[in-house]
Amino acid sequence: MPQDCIGVDIAKDWIDVFHLSTGHRERIATTKQALARFAKTAGDALVVLEASGGYERPVTEALAKADVDFARVNPRQAREFARAKGRLAKTDRVDAEVLAQMGKALELAPTPPADPDRQRLADLVARREVLVGMIRAEKNRAGTTRDTWLSREIALSVRVLQDHLSAVEEQIAVLVETRDRLAVQARRLRSVPGIGPAVAAVLLARLPELGSLEARQIAALAGLAPHACDSGLSRGKRHIWGGRAGVRRALYLAGFVASRYDPVLKAFRQRLQDAGKPTKVALTACARKLLTILNAMMRDGRDYGKQAG
């Protein structure tokens, strides 16, 4: 028998559930007990839900504990699937039904349960990014104020935020160093010019597929694959879009640094610019080439110096 699909739309305090095989709908509170009961009743079905900024974690944890398959999908893809089916309305009930239909129509593969170490690393990386943004904003304010008291207040705020940032970075370092697999992978990533502790942590936390996919697949996942825009005789410009924005930003920064100090990427960037490519396009290409190299390194278990460019 084909696997049944259950669509789950997630809110902060409840989930809306739609059973595709029976058409049964229900709303369940997001308490541990209620989610555990739901997971037990899911049985052999595939539960399809959206990535919801962390609100999906209690659901996925309950499903994983009950050994129930689930597929976590991109909200944009779910909405586009709904539009393709002519479902323009957007409510919790509609979204749950659409997710169940999407799982069945696309034969979605189950999402592997999250590694607790990588999950904590992802949380720490997200916190670090928030603190970096807050420090940048405060420093920008300091540059525009002329009030002496406000300048002192902002300086104090920056010092406090920097203390918090140092504490978070220390936690990241301890986590990576004390987990054997993360430590080995971090050391391998940092053998590449342009990749320091911060970029390595982002890649470890947000791109666990590194080394397990083909070059084109990993580029699409990171949002570094150029997409065609052609119609008839018209040939539009290729643009990158979609993918994981945080990973793309980290690789763009690493590609910029590597293209200045690594001979292979420096020559690659120079060839592109000599051919008339804009700087930003050349740097994006460097980021993708760097990602391809990293993917091969992780796949083969080799450091950068031993990897063919």
N, C-alpha and C positions, 0 to 999 in steps of 0.2 A: 504494500500500500504506500502511496506517496506520503511524504512527511507533511503533517498538518502545520499551519502557520498561525501564530497568534501575534496580532499587532498591539503594541503598547505605546500609548502617548503619555509622556511624563510631565507632570507638573510638580510644584514644590511639595504639596501636601497630599497628593493622590496620583494615581495612574488610571487612565482609561484603557480598557482591554477589549479587544474584538477577536473572537474565535472564528476563523475563516470557515471551518468545516460545518459549524452549527449556526453561525450568525449571532451567537450569544454575545451580549455586551455586559460589561460591569465596570463599576468604579471602585477602586481599592485604595484605602489609606496607605501612605508610605511609612507604616510602622514595621518594625522587624518581624513581628508576629504575623501580620497580614501578608507581607511579602513572602515570608516563608511558606505560608499556606498556599499562596498563589503558585509559587515555584513547584510545590509538590503536585498540584493539579495539572501543571503544564505537561508533565509526562514526557513523551517522545517528540513533542511539537518543537518547531523552531520559533523562538520568540524574537520578533523584529522590533527594534526600538531605535530612536535617534540619539546621537551624541547631544547631550543637553547641558553642557557646561559643568558637569559634575553631578547634577541631580539624578543622573541615571545610575550612579554607583551603587546605591543601596539595592536597586533592582538587579543589576548584574552580579553583585556579590551573593544575593539570595539564590539566583539562578545557578551560579557556579557551585555554590555549596550543595545544591540539590542535583548537580550533574545534568542540568538542562542546557541544551544548545541555544545560543542567542546570536543574533547578527546586529551589530551596531552600525548604523548607516549615517551618511552625511545628510543633515536636514535639507540642504539645497537640492540634493538628488531626489529626496523623497517628495519635495514640493514639485519638482519638474515632472516626476512620475505621475503625481496627482493631476497636474495640468494636462499631461498627455492622455489621461483617461477622461478628461473633461470635468474633473472635480475641481471647480474653481473656488468653492467655499472652503474656509479653513476653520474648523472647530476641533476640539479634542476628540470627539466621537468620530468625525470624518478622518482625522489624521490616523487614529488607531486602525480604522478599516483599511485605509490606503496602505499603511505599513504592512499589514497582513497580505494584501494583494500583491504588493511589491516583492515580498519574500517568496511568494509562490511563482509569480511571473518570471522573475529574474533568477530563480533557483539560487538564492543567496547562500554563500558558504558561511558556516559558523565563525564567529570571531573568537580567537583564542582568549582564554581568561587572562587578565592582566597580571604581570609579574609584580608582586608586592614591592620589591626593591625599586623597579623602574617606575612604579606608580608614585612612590614616595619621592623619588628623584624628580619626576615630572612636577609634583606639587612644589618642591623646593625651587625648581627652575622658574616656575610661574611666579612664585613669591619674589624671587630675585628680580625678575623683569619688572614687576610692579614697583619695587623699591628703586630700581634704576630710573624708571620713569618719574617717580615722585621727586627724586633728587634733581633730575634734569629740570623739572618744572620749577622747583624752588630756586635753583640757580638762575633760571631765566627771569624769575621775579626779582631776584636780587639785582640783576643787571638793569632793571627798569625803575626801581624805587629810588627816591631821593630823601626819604625819611630815615633819620638815624636810628630811631627806635625800631622801625620795621626791618632795617638792615640787620640789626643785632638779633631780632626775633627769627628772621629767616636763616641767619647763620647758625643759630642754636638748633633750629629744625633740621638743617642739613647735617649737622654733627650727629644728631640722634638717628636720623635715617641711615647715615653711613655706618653707625654702630650696628644697626639692625642688618644692614647689608653684609657687613663682615661676619656677623653671626650666621647668616644664611649660607654664605659661601663656605664657612668652616664646616657646616653640616653637610653640604654637598661633597666637600673634599673627604670628610670622614666616611660618608656612605660609599663613595666610589672606591676609596682605598681599602675598606674592610669587606667588600664583596668581591670574591676572587674573579668572577666573570666580568663584572664591571671594571675592575682594576686592569685586567688584561686588555679589554677593548679600549679603555680610555688611553692606556699607554700607546696602543697601536695607532689610534686616531691622532694623538699628539706628536707622533713621529712625522707628521705632515706639516710643512711650513704654513703658517696662517691659522693653525688650529691650536688654541690654548684651552685652559680648563673650562672656560665658560661655553665655548662652542662645542667642545667635546661632551659636556653635560647635556646640552640641548639635543645633540644627535643621539646620545644614549637614551635619553628620556622620551623623545618624540619621534624617533625613527628606528624602532626596534627591528624593522624589516631589513635593515641595512645588511647586505651580504646574502640575503635569501631570495632576492628578486633579480630579474633581468635589468639591464641598464635602462631601457625605455620605461619599464614599470616603475623603477625607483625614482626616475626623473619626474614622471607624472605624479607620483605620490608626494614628492617634495615641491611640486608646483614649478618645475624648471623645464618642462617639456613644451616646446613651441607648438601651438595649435594653428592649423590652416584655416583660412577664411576665403575660400574660392567659390566662384559660382559662374558656370559657363566659361566664357573666355576671360573673365576677370580673375586676377590673381592678387588677393589681398595680402597685407603684411601678416607675418606670423607673430603671434603674441603668446606669452605665458600667462596662465591664469589658473585659479583653483589650487588644489593641493594644500599642504600644511604651511601656513604663512610664517610661523615661527621658525620652522626648519629652513625655509627659503631665505629669510633674513640672515640667519646664522651662516648659511653657505655663501650668500652674497658677500658678507663681510670677510669670510675666510678666503673666498676667491680673490677679492681685492688685494688682501695682504699677500697671498701666495703668488699672485701675478706680478708682484714687485720683487719677490725674493727667491722664488723657485725657478730655476732655468727653464724647465719644461713649460710651465704655465706662463712665464714671462714671454717666451718666444711665441707661444700660441696667441696671447693677447696682442703682441706686436703685429703678427701676421693679419689678424682681424682688423686692427686699426689701420694698417697699411692698405688694406683692401677697401677702406672707406667706411667701415662699420663705426657707428657712434660708440662713445666710451661705455655707456650704460649697456648697450647690446653686447659689446665685447666682454664686459665684466660678468654679465649673465651667462654668457657662453663659458667663461672660465669657471663659474660656479657649477655649471652642469658637468664640465669635464672633471672638475675636482670631485664631484659626487660619484661619477663613474669610476674614478680611481679608488675612492674610499670603498665603494661597493665591492670592487674586485679584491681589495686588501682584506676586507672582512670575510669575504667568501673563501679566499685562499689561505687565510691565517698568516698573512705576511705584513711586515712593516713597510713603510713607504720606500725606504732605500733599496728594498729588495723587490719592488714592484715595478713592472714595466709601465712607462708613461703612455 
